């Protein structure tokens, strides 16, 4: 299986109120060749990656929750790594536009 074109990393820390809408906008992308990785930074609410991953088949939990910075670069297999704020919402062609206008991707 080949690596995805790009990796988007979503740090998660007590963002239950925002996470569902953010994940909906990510999974609605027209670019199909990407991975989205949730990295738990110690959430104490239901926004932790295992709970969030059940709500979206395109999002995969980090194998090492509880440490965003050390684990983020180790789990991404696509390029370039983008970091997504959970308060961000994306138009459906956002990731496609980013790859179309970035040389070397």
JOQUIMO-V810850 format. One record per backbone hydrogen bond with DSSP energy under -0.5 kcal/mol. NH is the residue of the N-H (numbers start at 1). CO is the residue of the C=O. If there is no record, write none. Layout:
NH,CO
NH,CO
//
This chain:
5,33
6,33
7,80
8,35
9,82
10,37
11,9
11,84
12,39
13,11
18,15
19,15
20,16
22,18
23,19
24,20
25,21
26,22
27,23
28,24
29,26
30,92
32,30
34,32
35,6
36,58
37,8
38,36
38,60
39,10
40,38
41,12
48,45
51,48
52,48
53,49
54,50
55,51
55,52
56,53
59,56
60,36
62,38
66,40
67,40
71,67
72,68
73,69
75,71
75,72
76,72
79,5
82,7
84,9
84,82
88,85
94,91
97,93
98,94
99,95
100,96
101,97
103,101
105,102
//
